[in-house]
Amino acid sequence: RIIVKEGMKEAIYIQGNQQLLQIALLNILDNAAKYSQNEIVVKWFIREKDLIVGVQDHGIGIPTAEVPRLFSPMFRGSNVRHIAGAGLGLPLVNRIIHVHSGKLMITSEEGRGTYCEIALPLAS
């Protein structure tokens, strides 16, 4: 189940490749659903000159020491070996966001869940 917590009251614009950005967002949502049997919260808002999209799950989380390695191709957390995956999704998402002059930030606590935040610059 996905809950939209916050949203925009007016149209906002970013420049980018719609298909690539869709791949990035769907991957983040897929990870949230794959690693959490609980509620997933999606929110979006403006921070300074960026559109922020945040996805919070309340799943298994990622061991703190492993979070810095998440963007390395083929890396998978030590606590997800029993769940299918190749370790390519987050490196791809990170690259797509970087190509769009954005940032991907991930915070996580094992056993409590993961928060992924995508920051993309607003079109001027």
N, C-alpha and C positions, 0 to 999 in steps of 0.2 A: 504494500500500500504506500502510495506517495502522497504527501501532504504539502501543499504550497502554502508557506507561512506568510510571505510578504511578496509584494509585487509592485509594478509600476502603474501609476494612474495615467501616464501619458506615454506616447511612443518614444522609444530610445533607439539609437542606431549605433552599430559597430560596423567596421569594415572588415571583410574577410570572406573566406570561401565557405559557403553554407554547408557543403557536404563534409568538409574536414571538421568544421566546428560541431556538426551533428555527430560525427564519429566520436569526437572527444567527449561530448556530453553523454552520449549513450554508453560509452565505456565506463565512465564514472558511475552512472546509474546502475549499470549491469553489475559492477563490482559491489556496490552497496547492497543490491538484492542478493548477490551470490554469497556474501559473507555475513549477512544478517537475516535472521528470521523475524526481526522486529520491525517497527516503524522506521521509515526513511523520511527525513524532512528535507525539502528543497526550498531554498529561499534565494531571492535575488534583490539587489538594491544597488544604489550608486554610492561609491566612496570616492570622493574627490573627482577625478576625471576617468574613472573606471567603472565598468559594469562588473559587479561581483555576483557570481553564482556559487552558492554554497550547498553542499550535499552532506548531510549528517546521517550516519547509520548508527545503530546501537547493537552492533554485532560483535564478532570475535576480536576485533582490533588487531593491531600490528605491534609486535614487540618494539619498544622504544629504540633500542639500539639498531634496529633494522630499517627504520623509517628513512634515514639518509640514502639507503641503497635502492629504494623503490623505483628510481628512474633508470637503473642499470638494466639493460636488456637481459632477459632470461633469469633475473633474480626473482625468487618467490620467498615469501616469509616462511620461517621455520614452522609456523603453526597452521599452514594451509596445504601441506603436502598431500592430504587426503581429499582435497578439492581440485577438480580439473582446472588446468590453466597452463599457459606457457611462459608467463612473465614478460609478455610483450605489450600488454595494454597500456600500462602507465607510462613506459618510455615513449610510446607513440603519442599518447595524450600530451605529455610534456612537450614533445617536439611540435605538435600542432599548435599548442598554445604559444610556445616561444616564437614560431613563425608569424603569429598574429600579434607580436609585440606584447604578449600577455605574460602572466605568471600563474603557475600551479603550485599551491601550497597544501601540504597534507600534515595533519596532526592526528595522532592516534594514541589510544591507551588500550593495551591488551585486556580483553575481557569486557571492555566498556564501549568500544566503537571507534569510528574513524570519521573525521571531518575533512572533506576535500573542498578547497576554495579555488575557483578560477577567476582571475582578474583580467579583463580585456579592456583596452582603451576605447573610450567613446569616440565615434566619428566626429570630426570637427566640421 
